Amino acid sequence: MPSSAPASLLARIAARHGTPVWVYDAEVIRGQIALLAGFGVIRYAQKANPNLHILRLMRESGALVDAVSAGELERAIAAGFDPRSEIVYTADILDREALERVLATGVPVNAGSPQMLEQVGARAPGHPVWLRINPGFGHGHSRKTNTGGEGSKHGIWHENLGEGYDLISRHGLELRGLHMHIGSGADYEHLGRVADAMLRTVRDCPFEVRSISAGGGLPIAEDRHEARAQIAQHLRRWERVRDIVAKERGIAPVVEVEPGRFLVAQAGTLVTTVRARKMQGQTEFVLVDAGFNDLIRPAMYGADHPMSVLSPDGVWRDKAPRPMLVAGPLCESGDVFTQDPQGVVRPVALSPPQIDDLIAIHDVGAYGASMSSNYNSRPLATEVLVDGDSVEVIRRRQTIEELMALEISGVTLMAR
Ligand SMILES: *Cc1c(COP(=O)(O)O)cnc(C)c1O
């Protein structure tokens, strides 16, 4: 079974805290961090899983952090990261709230548009900045996770960097580094091309380049040896860039890597309860109590998450698997966990579950809870962190009352 936590523990957590419930394994996260130890900086892209307890775990393990909104900046600070030296704010715009917080905290801004440089420079000459560069190509596990190339909104276009450099000079901004992130779940061939593009960019840069970021997007591998070999090769390509720059410019830039999914995906399991089974013609459906309001990756990207069935008392069921569709409770036809990227249902082989059996959906630690919504007025699910013998609730379940509490009445905004 591809689960990090044993079946008996998942079943006990489900019995105690109800389902759906997210279960994360701290040791898996530490193991992934260790795989990247050769990089100068590991900067966790917290949008993958921004729970404060996960952020603290990252910090204790030596990782730094990326923030992409005012909310993520507050989270990183609450988790103990120093905004001036340990957080970078990466985005393509600065909304007004974010601009104020960026200026107040001094967090370096990784600018994906020239306007960000202008808006920061006009208010705070000398502020530290990075340039997020769109190298003209991208790649991801899905069309929707490609963040480079002409069709992507991200980054300053590689041919327009001159404008960025001019703005840095005009406002006396302090250039901290150059950054490229081409997509989530890219392959190592495309990630390797990023290193070549970075070398060309550094050579043309009129400023000293102290840091270069390889971005995130590292794919996850089932096999640890394979992961180790892939990372070693990726690191070598970036160390080569670092060493060439050191020779040509006399200063070796720090090489950063900025993964989200790689660090947390395999640490997470979503445990759900089977509540109905039915045949629709020849097609067998298993209906569970988690929906795309909890885990949207299958509906949004056609992401394929392995699943396993376990009894309520925590024994894996692996007998006589047959093709089934697994779907959720939402009033929405796309609420199916087994579908391809075109939205066509894709049966998976599962051992037939009984009602009130559990289904563990694996590798959901990244972009799982962080992309959950309240669709169909379903509350956000509980999150649990397992760390050796310790089992801790790191987010309690939201209540319906909390949902409705935002919808206050009697506040007159203005006269028409
Ligand atoms: C999302 C994101 C990442 C992380 O992507 P993963 O695929 O989760 O590794 C890194 N950098 C930036 C700027 C991002 O937006």
The ligand as an ORCA input file, in Angstrom:
! r2SCAN-3c Opt
* xyz 0 1
  C       3.588     26.924     -7.081
  C       4.939     27.471     -7.131
  C       6.038     26.684     -6.781
  C       5.917     25.242     -6.372
  O       5.454     24.406     -7.364
  P       5.445     22.835     -7.065
  O       5.004     22.222     -8.338
  O       4.480     22.605     -5.974
  O       6.827     22.445     -6.709
  C       7.269     27.269     -6.790
  N       7.442     28.558     -7.133
  C       6.406     29.342     -7.490
  C       6.649     30.752     -7.833
  C       5.132     28.826     -7.508
  O       4.121     29.600     -7.883
*
